[in-house]
Structures are given as C-alpha cells and as structure tokens.
Amino acid sequence: MTPKRPVGLAIEVIGRDGSVALMEGDLVVAARHLDTQARAASTLIPMIHEILSASGKTIRAPDYIAVAIGPGSFTGLRIAVTAAKTLAFAWDVPLVAVDSLAAIAHSAVVARSGSPDWSSFRGPFNVLVGLAAYRGQVFRGRFVGSQSETAHPKLAEIESVELVSKAQWKVQLEEIASSTESSAPWIFAGDRSTLEPSGVAFIADDSDPLRSRAAGVGRIGAEIWMTGAESWGRLMTPLDAVPNYFRPSAAEELNTGSMATRSTSEG
C-alpha cells in the first residue's frame, strides 16, 4: 500500500497581491492567485475554500499550513498570518513560518530550471531577490544555490536578508550586471518595480500560478514538514507565529519621532 503523502496548504500575501497553493508531498498540485481587483482580506478565505474544493480532496484538514511571515507588506502579512493561525487553530494542525524572500527565490529557481539554456548547466549559482519596501527602500535577499548531474537545482544557503535603500539596490544591480569576475550565474526575482527599471532579465512570479510565491512557500513548508530542516523557515504552534516586519510601520516611526520631539521640547 502506498503511504499517504502529507497535504499542506500554503498562504502568502507578501505584497499588494497574494496567492494560495496546495501541496501533496513536495509537489504543488494546485495554486491560485488572489483577485488583484479586490482586497486580500475579502478574497483569501474564499480562495482557500475554492482550492481545497477544486482539488477533489476529501480531507478534513491539511496536515500543516505554511505561511510567509515576512518581510513584506504590513497589511498583507497581518492578513496572511492571521488567516493561517485561525485555520491552524480550527483544524488543530501545526504551522510552518516561511521567510518571504526565500519563498520567492525558491519559485524563481524552479522557473529558471525549466528554461532550455539551463538544462545543461552544472555548478553554483546566485539568486538576488528585491521586494519593494516603499519609503525609498528595498527588501533584499541574496541566496546561493547549486545544480549537479544527479539533482535538480536548489538553494543551499541564505547569504543575507536585509533592508537597503533604493540607491544601494540600484548600485548592486549595476555592479552585478557589469561584473565579469564571477563565473556563477545570477537569477533575479521579486517585484517588477524593483527590477524592470534596471533592465536585467528577471523571473516574474505573477503569471503561472504553479510558480507563484505561494508555491515557493509550499515547497519550503513541505521540506520542513517532511525533513525537519529549518534553513528557510520554522515549524511552530499557531500561537507562536507572528509577522516579521523587519522595521517599524510608518505610523510607529511617526509616533516615535513625535515622542522624541516632545521629549526634547519638554527637556
């Protein structure tokens, strides 16, 4: 008898839009983008119901829920994490918290590996992910991966995940594009607004749902669930899951500034 493969539900609202994916083992069996013309708060739960119903699965609940916890949009992360925690509580299943930039990088690697010019490549490669952080900033993730004769390409480690200025981001893209020192190729992924102005070729994740950000969240969630390896995320109880905003919100920064000004004037 074939062992039952674990079923996982993956959720992300990293940016203005979001997506949902259904996993069986390490395979993405279904994925959907949320309606870009409506708010994620009103479309996320109906989309989850739709993807579970359309899959034809007669399951009481998935074995786990994977969710992107940040960095990303303050509002989007709150919506996704709250939905994931609520469903995990209701279904009594564990939650896998996944780094947003790692999820985008994973989907980009899967997409890149399917291109004809990549089939014969062997060796290390780099992935650079840029996510609009607004306020003149970019969430930047640098990853290292490899591809061998016997395995599909995969990420090996996170080199850095940080918040940088748009000027710093632009300089790095220009340096990579003009550099001839490294033999390891680069894969670029993330928001169109951070990459299109530079002219570099990048992997878009807003067309094919099976290469969506939720698919990346799902693949990482499945790996953590099945192997226990926590390179790109962490298995936890729903109570412990909180968004990783990477910085205070605009309102918090404004309030902090106002308090500092008041303290100075009173002193």
Buried (B, 14 or more C-beta within 10 A) or exposed (E): EEEEBBBBBBBBBBBBBBBBBBBBBBEBBBBBBBBEEEEBBEBBBEBBEBBBEEBEBEEEBBBBBBBBBBBBBBBBBBBBBBBBBEBBEEBEBBBBBBBBBBBBBBBBBBBBBEEEEBEEEEEBBBBBBBBBBEEEBBBBBBBBBBBEEEEEBBBEEBEEBEBBEBEBBBEBBEEBEEEEEEEEBBBBBBBEEBBEEBEBEBBBBBEBBBBBBBBBBBBBBBBBBBEEEBBBBBBBEBEEBBBBBBBEEEEEEEEEEEEEEEEEEEE
